[in-house]
Each structure stands twice: as C-alpha cells, then as structure tokens.
Amino acid sequence: MVKIGVDSSGHVRNPPIWFIAVRKSVKKGQLTYGIYISEKKHKKLERSCKNWFEKISAILIYKVVTPLFYEGDAIVIDYDFQGLEKYVEWYLKKLLRAAYPRKPMMSNPNVFFIPAMYSMIVKEADLKSKRMRHKSIIPREKDPSFKKELETLG
C-alpha cells in the first residue's frame, strides 16, 4: 500500500492557504501536487455553504490528492483538522465516490489523520508545504474552481 501525504501551510480559516500532496513512487521517485488559495478567493468561499469549513478542507484535499491517486493508495493527512476529521473524511469520500463510482478501492480509500512526527510521508508533505509557502516550490494551481465539487457535496 502506497501512502499519499497531505499537509497545508496556512489554515482554511486563516488564508492564504498552500495545500500539497506527496507520493513516493518506486518508478517515478517523489511526486508532488500543490494548490494555492488567495485571500480574495477565500473570501468568496467563506460561508458559501453550510459546513463550509469542512467542505472546503475536503475539496482541497481531494484536489491535491487526485492527480497522484491510484487504486489501493492510503491518504495520510496531517492532524491539522482537530475535532473535524470525521466530517472532512466523510466529504472527501463523497467526492471520491462521485469521481470513481465503479472503483471501490478508489472510492473508499483508507484515510488517516496523523501528526507529522509519527509519519514520514506527512513530515515530507509538511516540509514541502513550508517550501511552497516561501516560494521555493511553485504550486500547480492557483485559485482553482470549486463549483463542481460544491455541487457534488450539496
């Protein structure tokens, strides 16, 4: 089982936000995918729907994980979402079920919330998110659209 580490620099309630996913591949080495959300975009998303904090967190995780995600992978997220893991995981799996309806291994992956000190892949994502915040890594997407995902989550 390959793990994808996810971390953020900045918090969904405290913009700007840099989200990154890291996957170590035997054939391709380390793969990363990052997203940046500006304060302006954050203001548009803020209070855009019921449970906006959990939904936006799940959408950001979904957007950074899907380009690196393969069948059988586990998603390991830094323990930044204290007290909200259940909802973030539920919304994330709802997005994955919509994206991969006929692939049960991809629509219902193992999702763990672990502090960086206990997981090497989360520690790697933590280091990369800080580097992205300080502009030594360039995010792949800046202020992406959330319309489709928000419609899926309702």
C-alpha angles and dihedrals in degrees: 000000000000118000128217113207118212128192140156136213105211123019132259089246093044113051148233097064132195115192123187138179123201126197125181111215125190093216102033103031119223117354124194136185123188138186131195124206117194125213090251092055090044091056089055091050095043111103090355091136144357112293089012094165095057093040095050090046091052092046092051091050090047092050095051096041103047097068089056099034124115133172112286097020121137121220114223114191128191112253094251093119098072112181094002102072094107093057096040090050092046093051092044092053090047089056091047092049089053092048097044107027096159099040110077094183090057098038094053109032126166108267120195132183107208132161115248092245090066101043127054093202092052090047089053091050089048092054092047093049090054090049090050090051090053091048100247088116119044117220116237093224132033119199097343122194117269097186099105094045093046089052090051092051093045 
